[in-house]
Amino acid sequence: MGKYQLDYKGLKAVSKYHEKRKPEVFDKKQQLEKIRMEYLERKQKRTDQSPE
């Protein structure tokens, strides 16, 4: 038996706390899609502004 043994309520509270504090998982595909969309928007703005 551990010195600090938690009951069911305590375990739920601790897991909820850690769930909130957990860093966001880095999603490479989502990051690449975001960069791609920003690039396309900038490219579109440049083509719109170019003199014809």
N, C-alpha and C positions, 0 to 999 in steps of 0.2 A: 504494500500500500504506500502510495506517495504521500508526502506531507500535505500537499495542496491538491486534494482530489475534489473535482467539481461535480456537482449534481447535474441532472439533465438540463435544467434552466441555465446554469452557469456555462455549460458546454455550448449551448445555442448562442448565448450572448458573446462568448469569445469567438466563435466561428463567424458570427455576423460582423464583429469588430474587424477581424482580419480580412474578411471579404471586402469591406469598404476600403481598407488600407492597401490592398493588393494593387501593385502597379498595373496599368493597362497593358495588355499583351500587344506587342508590336506586330502588326499585320503588313507584311511586305507588299502583297498584292494591292491592298487598299492604299498604301502610301504611293506606289507607282501610279495607280489610277488617278490619285489626287494631283500628282506632279504633271501627269499627261494632260489632264483637264486644264490646269493653269497654263501650260505651254500652248495648248490650242486656243485658249481665250486670248492670250497675248499675241499670238500669230494672227488671229482674226482681227484684232484691233489694229495691228500694223497694216494689214492689207486694206482695211477700211479707210485708214488715214492716208494711204499713199496717193499721190496725185495721179489722176488719169488723163 
